[in-house]
Amino acid sequence: MKRIEIFNFKSPNRAPLKVEGFLFGEESNGPSVAIVGAMSGDHINQLYVASRLVEYLRQKEEEGKISGKILVIPAINSYALNMGETFWPLDKTDINMMFPGYAQGETTQRIAAKLFEALQGFNYGIILEGRRDQGMCLPYVKLIKSDYEDIDSARDLGMRFIHFRPYSPIETVMLQYNWQLWGTKALSVVFGKNGSIDPVSSEEVHGALVRFMVKRQILDTAVFEGFVSNIIEPEGITLLKASRAGIFDSLVSCGTTVSKGDTLGRITDALSGEKLEKIIAPIDGVLTCQYAHPLIFQNSIAFRIASVELKKSITKSK
Amino acid sequence: MGVIEEVFSIDLPVGEQFRIQRCRYTPTGGETLKRISIVSGIHGDELEGQYVCFLLGEWLRAHADKIKATIDIYPAINSLGLDSITRSVPFYDVDLNRIFPGSKNDFLPAQIADGVVSAMRGSEIAIDIHSSNVFLREIPQVRIAKSQAKTLVPLANKLNIDFVWVHDAVTVLESTFAHAMNTLGTKTLVVEMGVGMRLGKAYGHQLLEGILNLMACEGFLDIEPLDVRMPIQSHVGEVAYLNASCPGLFVPAIEHCQMIEKGSIVGAIVDPLSGQTLDEVIAPIGGILFTLRAYPIVYEGSLVGRIFGENV
């Protein structure tokens, strides 16, 4: 294992921002993968999974099990992580909205450019992402349709769901889209709840990353088979909104198979305690995401259910 | 007298509603299909537009007989942010101006965006007034995507601003209010002026005159057009960006909105700890310093100024 400095960025008054990577194996031996951890200061789960993976790979390298090249960068925005901020602490910009970066541009554009340069040339790229809302979710693969996406490698994670969808305008400045355009088979694994560590999700993601590396002949070890991934397109997701605001009480957990008519959650008036709403499953499916804050806003998305109806999803076997 | 209306409301969790209000001014004969929307406060730390809304409302109250078509004033889109010095939508930490056109089926910021679009859909013209952020001070200017230049530049020239900046289309800007409204057929101008968290009275009065002039020219007000300034046009020159070469404290050497010569000193980046001057920021071209950093802490790359220089 080589502990390398990806880049170093000076601050007016703080100690320099030092972004480190952990490099395993050699490129000449086989395919390569780069894994990017916390780009935001609330992506604690992503930091945890990445750092745990570093320790796992260190042991595997000692056992001679690395057959390709692996780069893990557990934290990009450690400045934000160290002070409870989400984005770049001075100007609140999101590093993951600055790709492919610009070396002569603003601060986070420069940080993105330095990171992006270090990520070039890898066969595969995996971004460990948190959520961009107040939710928590079952770990899933997010693969955007850039015309350069590679769904076969996404299947090798063996995760239960691959959310496969067109990109939105803002995603054109995010890492996955740009990494794909520059020739790396890039995808994101989205999981957990921002600002916390979920041991079950973390274990699942860790297993998926190891499985991916084994399937792609980067790592030589025994692994269990994962899921035959369900490829879910946007029309396969049913959104359940809270019609009232108040205190939100979820009665289920992500990953639960629900039936039409099941009560999934309740909302009560935050002042009077009056029962305002029961949120009922309108369809059979698997609960993939749920709102994860005790206070809910009117019309917030309380739950997402992935439908397994043939009309609404495309399921393919490997 | 304008009529205050609530155009979007959504319950917050604890005994409060998030709401968007507008003040609607109509001719004595009642509402017209012809409508203009004046918008501010999409970013909660930008207050210049609130002052312009006040000035415009004050003028309309005093000249109700001059109103020929419906005029809507929306001073506070991101009301949670405005009342808490928060640029983005609090709680979600999402830039509202990167979420348009929004959706009824998405999280709160997207629903707010959808509510804004629904309220303003059908307006002939919209003027979206921004300050800069807290870091930069800007002269009054309108920014227009190149694809919209033919339609919007003639309108912008009526606004009594100093600069019209036509820029290349960037995909991410497709998520802005202006792009969403222009796509729906509302000619939407984005004004930037001043600095975040502050208001400048002079800029407010300057833009008020421009809005009155535009409304006179476009048939919203029964007044003679005003004698407004012709803005500098970006296509006749180039914009030079001045980014900090190192971290430190930026100390400007000249005032904002000055004409400067190539090679002159715009400011210095100094180190308070060692007492050293780390770098001098030098003008790479001559022209007008139309952007100047207002917040002194800089990292490498922080924008400290922009100069517009005419082609020679």
Interface residues (C-beta under 8 A of the other chain):
Chain A: F9 K10 S11 P12 N13 T86 F87 L90 D91 K92 M97 Q104 G105 E106 T107 T108 Q109 R110 R132 D133 Q134 S168 P169 I170 T172 V173 L239 K241 R244 A245 G246 I247 A270 L271 L295 I296 F297 Q298 N299 S300 I301
Chain B: I10 D11 L12 P13 V14 G15 F18 R87 S88 F91 Y92 D93 V94 R98 K104 N105 D106 F107 L108 Q111 N133 F135 T171 V172 L173 E174 S175 Y241 N243 C246 P247 G248 L249 L273 I297 V298 Y299 E300 G301 S302 L303
